[in-house]
Amino acid sequence: MTAPPRQRLFDRFAPIVIGLVVLPAVGVVGYRWIEGWSFLDALYMTVTTLATVGYGEVHPLSTGGRVFTIGLIVCGGALAAYALTQLAQVFYSGEWRRHWENQKRARMLAELSNHIIVCGYGRVGRNVIKELQAEGLPFVVIDLNPEKVARAQETGALVVQGDAAHESKLKEAGIERARGLVAAARSDAENVFIVLTARSLRPDLSIVARADVEESEPKLLRAGANRVILPYHITGRRLVTMLVRPDVADFLDEVSHTSGMELLLEQIQVAADSALAGQTLAHAQSRYQFDVTVLACKSAQGKWNSRPQGATVVEPQCQLIALGTQEHLQRLTELARGGG
């Protein structure tokens, strides 16, 4: 297993630091023992010898002292050569740059909040990231494969390398501050373990998991996933929709994503202390001047109203599915948040 960059830097430079401490100490002890000099004279001679400044001898040296000085010069030169070699390797190999990038990544991860954690950078994970980037949503990727990690970093993604089923990696990705998690690993078994671990760390986290086979869906739901997506089922449904109702499919694509289209489709949650709570849709639209069409309402208990009317009362903690311009949807979102 490859050591982390910080550990590799420590392994490179620890011998140099030890040498810078041990060699002068040996020099002082050696001169005092061989020549019988005072501590200050021995230290002065050691420093001038190792620094190669050539100030001359403090006192005339005996034969033993000269042999010791030669050894000290050789050891000092070897230490200097080793230090220069290690510095050159660090800079030319890019190790220092990688260490700096890891430090920067750690700071960015620590500052990240209300983000999405994407577990797995396969075909599904890559498309999830494209959608998140298009929506302008913050995210972080977790993947064990070094090649996939490198490819994800090339797209500008913030990446944690490791097993997403490990608590330490989810914590490194900021699961305590995350908005949601996508389990899109290679196998359903991996996704089950990822969901189990994530749910144990964050009981309130919104988790969406990918499953290849139908048999995995109930397992993922029991593990703690809020939603389970079967890509092959969705693809089949999508293909039929494009054949039977192509214009409807195109329209929903346009309004469901940030695009050049004037109208957008948005999901808005009404807070308990929102000014909208307890009012009818007609009264709220008249009073707060937002021109949107509410297509459906979902109560806090999960009950859908697919035909809301002007007399429909906006309940606290309900979800509104609204169609309108970005300006008016933003206005409605601000009112729904509450706090005045």
Secondary structure by P-SEA (a helix, b strand, c coil): ccccaaaaaaaacaaaaaaacaaaaaaaaaaaaaccccaaaaaaaaaaaaacccccccccccaaaaaaaaaaaaaaaaaaaaaaaaaaaaaaaaaaaaaaaaaaaaaaaaacccbbbbccccaaaaaaaaaaaaacccbbbbbccaaaaaaaaaacccccccccccaaaaaaaccccccccccccccaaaaaaaaaaaaaacccbbbbbbbccccaaaaaaaacccccccaaaaaaaaaaaaaccaaaaaaaaaaaccccccbbbbbbbbccccccccccaaaaaaaacccccccccccccccccccccccccccccbbbbccccaaaaaaaaaaaaccc
